Amino acid sequence: MSTRLNPYLGFRDTARQAMEFYHSVFGGELTVNTFGDLNMNEDPAEAEKIMHSMLETPNGLTLMASDTPNSMGYNPGTNHSISLSGDDAAELRGYWDKLSAGGTVTVPLERAPWGDTFGMCVDRFGVPWMVNILGAKA
């Protein structure tokens, strides 16, 4: 197996909903383990929080996420985004439509000065996304 770089998102009590949403966007196989499943919860009230989840799609996308326990600090930042890029315009536009629905479009998905189609949005869970559809080669 080669080395992979996988985005890993942290949430506070919404990891399950977020990953189910991403599963509806990208398809694939979603696995979810709670703190209770793995006997790792210090607080019984947090047994159903997500300790680890992973979405793997047939076309090679992998996204991971978990809930942050109440005993740990949680400071969502604006110093990250997830980028989707490629030449399959229909697939990428489909992802864009689903990710931006209920979220905020910060840069509309349209032709960019560098020749590609590019857009930025923040989904309904507060995760920033960039979509770049490769333009035709000159």
N, C-alpha and C positions, 0 to 999 in steps of 0.2 A: 504494500500500500504506500502510495506517495504521501508526502506531507500536505495537509490541507489547512487553510486559514478559514475559520468559521466564526461568523458574528455570534456573540453570546450576549443576550439582552437581560437586564435585571429589571424586575418589576416589584411593586409592593401590592400583593393581593390580586393582581390581574394577569398573571402569567398564563393561566389556563385559558382565559378568554382571548388574550392576545394570540396565543399559539393556535387556538382553534380558528381564529380569524385568518391567520397566515396560512393555515392548512386549507381554508376555503379559497384563498387567493392562488396558492401555488400547487395545491394537490399534494400527492406523495403520501408518505407514511409518517404519522405523528406518534411518538412514544412519550409517555408522561409518567413520572414517578413523584409521589408526594413524600414529604418528610415522614409521614406516618408509615408509608409503604416500606421505607428503609429503616424504620425505628431511629430516626435522626432528629426528631422534634423534642426540644427541651420543654416546650410549652404545649400541653395537650390541645389547646385551642388552635394551634398552628399545624396540626397533623395533616390537614388537607391542602396546605400550601405546596406549591410545586418546588421540589428540590432540584429536579433536572428534567428538562424536556428537550426533544430533538425532532426536527422536521427534516426529512430527507426526501428529495424529489427524484423522479426518474431521470431528469435532465441534469442532475448533479448539484443542485442547490442544497445547502445544509444551513439551518438556522437553529440556534439553541437558546434556551431561556430558563429562568428560574424566578421564584419569589424571594425577596430578601426578608429574613426573619425580623421580627420587631426588635430583637436585641441588637441588631446590626444597623449601622447608619445607612440611610438611603437618600442620596442626593442626586436626582436625575440631572444630567447635564445637557448642554447643547454642543458638546465637542465631538459628536459622533454622528454618522449617518450610514445608511446601507445603500450601496450602489448596485443597480442592475444594469447590465449593458450587453449588447449583442446586435445581431443583424436580423433577428426574427421580429419584424415590426408588429405583426399581429399579436404575438405572444406578449411582447413587452407593453404594448398599448393595453392589452387585457389586464396585465398586472397593475399598470398605472391607474386604470379606471377603478379597480377594486380597492387599491391602497388609498387613493385620494378621496373615495366616497366616505363622507362623514368626517373627513379630516380637513386640512388646510393646504391649498395649493400655494406655494411660495414663488415658484417660477413655472408658468404654464408649459406644458409639453408641446414644444414647437421647434421649428428649424432654428438652430443656433449658428452664430457667426462662423464656427469651425466646420459647418456642413452637416453635422449630425442633428438629429432631433433630440432635444434634451428638456427635462423638466425636474422640478423638485417639489416635494410635498411632505407634510407631516401627517401621519395617519392618526386615526382616532385614539390611539394609545400613546400619542406623543413621540413616536419614533420617526425621525427624519429619513426620507428616501430620495435617492437620485435615480432617474431613469435616462439612459443614453442609448438611442437607436442609431446604429452606424449608418452614415449617409452613403450614397453611391460613390464608388471609387472613380476618380477622374481619369 
